[in-house]
Amino acid sequence: MWITRPAVAVLLVASMGLPAMAQPIEIATLGRAPLMGQSTNPTELKYNVKKNEAVLRQAGMDLGLTTEQYEQFRLALDVGKPNWVTVPRHLDAMTWASNGQVHVLRDVIIPANQKGVEVDLHSGDKIISLFLPARCGNLSVIRRNVPHIAAVRNFPVPHVAAVAAPQPCGPGMVGSYYPDCRQVAVVTPPAPLVAPVVPVPPPPIPVHHGINLLPLAAVLPFLFHGGGGGGSPPPSGGTIVGPPPCP
């Protein structure tokens, strides 16, 4: 089959135009076709959202939001405290308005360091991040996949048969009726230590350091009764007993 020169030319032009069509649209300046206008603080943002409710709802529908998702977005703006962030430069889509008509640009790159409001919605395995740039209020969207945590595989644990421990048995039972038991050494406890009894010494005999009167008590009867054996009392006259005085 022969290909004519015009057909070749058409193929070359088409192949050269495909990369150009696949490139993102880069916007040099925001605010030339605003959807709601500029918002410099949360109070002004709420006012602009309420004033441009119809256009903002149409922009959400054109971005693929469901009615429930848009209501969640509006509730986050009215009741919640939306986050003021730096809007990412590369957006999946951005809306703009002209003469009351909403338009959508796909695969857009905006200028750097653009501040705005971010509201995140969850839809299945997607995170829908909605942005309202403060300079123009053009509703924009980025859809991301929810990060998945790798599932941990549970490998079966091999079953190990329990080994029965040998049963201890008493003396005289080893090897006869209980072949699996092991002999247990019988340890005789040592006799308790008894401290030796120290004999208590008798109390010492008291020693009197005065004059011993026992010998004198034995001699007194003889001194008073004399040496006679009649047993008569001594004369009434005083008798001096003892040795004579020294001359």
C-alpha positions in Angstrom: 0.0 0.0 0.0 1.5 3.3 -1.1 1.2 6.4 1.1 0.8 9.7 -0.7 2.8 12.7 0.2 -0.2 14.6 1.5 -1.0 11.8 3.9 2.6 11.8 5.2 2.5 15.5 5.7 -0.7 15.2 7.8 0.8 12.5 9.9 3.9 14.6 10.6 1.9 17.6 11.6 -0.3 15.5 13.9 2.7 13.9 15.5 4.3 17.3 16.1 1.2 18.7 17.6 0.5 16.0 20.2 3.3 17.0 22.6 2.1 20.6 22.5 -1.4 19.6 23.3 -0.3 17.5 26.3 1.5 20.4 28.0 -0.2 22.1 31.0 -1.7 25.5 30.6 0.3 28.1 32.5 -1.4 31.2 33.8 0.9 34.3 34.2 -1.5 36.4 36.4 -4.6 35.6 38.5 -7.5 37.9 38.8 -8.3 38.7 35.1 -11.3 36.4 35.0 -12.3 36.0 38.7 -15.1 33.7 39.8 -15.9 35.6 43.1 -13.4 38.4 43.5 -10.6 39.0 45.9 -10.8 37.9 49.6 -8.2 39.3 52.1 -9.6 37.8 55.3 -12.1 35.1 56.5 -14.9 37.6 56.9 -14.5 38.9 53.4 -14.3 35.3 52.1 -17.6 34.4 53.7 -19.2 37.5 52.2 -18.0 36.7 48.7 -19.1 33.0 49.0 -22.6 34.1 50.0 -22.8 36.8 47.3 -21.7 34.4 44.5 -23.5 31.3 45.7 -25.0 30.4 42.4 -21.8 30.8 40.4 -19.7 28.9 43.0 -22.2 26.0 43.0 -22.1 25.8 39.2 -18.3 25.8 39.4 -18.4 22.8 41.8 -20.7 20.9 39.6 -18.4 21.5 36.6 -15.4 20.2 38.6 -17.3 16.9 39.1 -18.5 17.4 42.7 -21.7 15.7 43.7 -24.4 17.6 45.6 -23.4 16.0 48.9 -19.7 16.9 48.3 -20.5 20.5 47.5 -22.7 20.8 50.7 -19.7 19.5 52.7 -17.5 22.1 51.1 -20.0 24.9 51.9 -20.4 23.7 55.5 -16.6 23.7 56.0 -16.5 27.3 54.8 -19.5 28.5 56.9 -19.1 26.6 60.2 -15.5 25.3 60.2 -12.2 27.1 60.1 -10.7 26.5 56.7 -6.9 26.4 56.4 -5.2 29.4 54.7 -2.4 27.8 52.8 -0.1 28.4 49.8 -2.0 27.0 46.8 0.0 24.4 44.9 1.1 25.6 41.5 0.0 22.5 39.5 -3.8 22.1 39.7 -5.9 19.4 38.1 -8.5 22.0 37.1 -9.4 25.6 37.7 -12.7 27.4 37.0 -13.2 31.0 35.9 -16.1 33.2 34.9 -17.0 35.6 32.2 -20.3 37.3 31.7 -21.9 35.0 34.3 -20.7 31.9 32.5 -18.4 29.4 34.3 -15.6 27.8 32.4 -13.0 25.1 33.3 -9.3 24.9 32.5 -7.7 21.4 32.9 -4.1 20.8 33.9 -3.2 24.3 35.0 0.0 25.9 36.4 -0.5 29.2 38.4 2.0 31.7 39.7 4.0 30.7 42.7 3.2 31.8 46.3 -0.5 32.3 45.9 -2.4 32.2 49.2 -5.8 30.8 49.5 -8.2 28.5 51.4 -8.0 24.7 51.3 -10.9 22.2 52.1 -10.3 18.5 51.8 -13.0 16.0 51.1 -12.8 12.2 51.2 -14.4 10.1 48.4 -13.6 6.4 48.4 -9.9 6.0 47.8 -9.5 9.6 46.7 -8.9 12.9 48.6 -10.5 15.8 46.9 -8.6 19.0 47.7 -10.6 22.2 46.9 -8.8 25.6 46.7 -10.1 29.1 46.6 -7.2 31.5 45.7 -7.5 34.7 47.6 -6.7 36.9 44.6 -9.6 35.6 42.4 -11.7 33.0 44.2 -11.5 30.7 41.2 -12.5 27.3 42.6 -9.8 24.7 41.8 -9.3 21.0 42.5 -6.6 18.4 43.0 -7.5 14.8 43.4 -5.0 12.5 45.2 -5.0 8.8 46.0 -5.4 7.8 49.6 -2.0 6.4 50.7 -2.3 2.7 51.4 -0.3 0.9 54.1 1.1 -2.3 52.9 -0.7 -5.3 54.4 1.3 -7.5 56.7 1.2 -11.1 55.6 0.6 -13.5 58.4 2.7 -16.6 57.8 1.5 -19.8 59.6 3.6 -20.8 62.5 4.8 -24.5 62.3 3.4 -26.6 65.0 6.0 -28.2 67.3 5.0 -31.3 69.2 5.4 -30.8 72.9 8.0 -33.1 74.5 6.9 -34.5 77.8 9.4 -33.9 80.5 10.6 -36.9 82.5 8.4 -37.5 85.5 10.4 -37.5 88.8 9.9 -40.6 90.9 10.8 -41.6 94.4 13.5 -44.1 95.4 12.9 -47.7 94.5 10.6 -46.8 91.5 13.3 -46.2 88.8 13.3 -48.7 85.9 10.5 -50.9 87.1 7.0 -49.5 87.0 7.9 -46.1 85.7 10.6 -46.5 83.0 10.3 -42.9 81.9 10.9 -41.3 85.2 14.3 -40.1 86.3 15.8 -40.7 89.6 15.8 -37.9 92.1 18.6 -37.7 94.5 17.4 -37.8 98.1 19.3 -35.3 100.1 19.2 -35.7 103.9 18.9 -32.3 105.4 21.7 -31.6 107.9 21.0 -31.7 111.6 20.3 -28.3 113.0 23.1 -26.7 114.8 22.6 -26.5 118.6 24.7 -24.1 120.5 26.6 -25.7 123.5 25.1 -25.2 126.9 27.5 -23.3 129.1 27.1 -24.3 132.8 26.1 -21.5 135.0 28.7 -21.2 137.9 27.3 -21.2 141.5 27.1 -17.9 143.1 30.2 -16.9 145.1 30.2 -17.3 148.9 30.2 -13.9 150.4 33.4 -13.0 152.2 33.1 -11.0 155.4 36.1 -8.8 156.1 35.2 -8.2 159.8 36.1 -10.4 162.9 35.0 -14.1 162.6 32.8 -14.8 165.7 32.2 -18.5 165.1 35.1 -19.7 167.3 34.2 -17.3 170.0 30.6 -18.5 170.0 31.9 -22.1 170.6 34.0 -21.1 173.6 31.4 -18.8 175.3 29.5 -21.6 177.1 32.7 -22.9 178.7 33.7 -19.4 179.8 30.4 -18.8 181.6 29.8 -22.3 183.0 33.4 -23.0 184.1 35.1 -26.3 183.8 32.9 -28.2 186.3 30.3 -30.6 185.3 27.7 -29.9 188.1 25.8 -27.6 185.9 25.3 -25.0 188.9 25.3 -21.4 188.0 28.3 -19.3 188.9 28.5 -17.4 192.1 26.8 -14.1 192.3 30.0 -12.3 192.8 31.6 -11.1 189.6 34.3 -13.5 188.4 36.9 -12.2 186.1 37.5 -14.6 183.4 40.6 -14.4 181.4 44.3 -14.1 181.9 45.5 -11.8 184.7 46.4 -8.3 183.8 50.0 -7.6 183.0 52.2 -6.4 186.0 
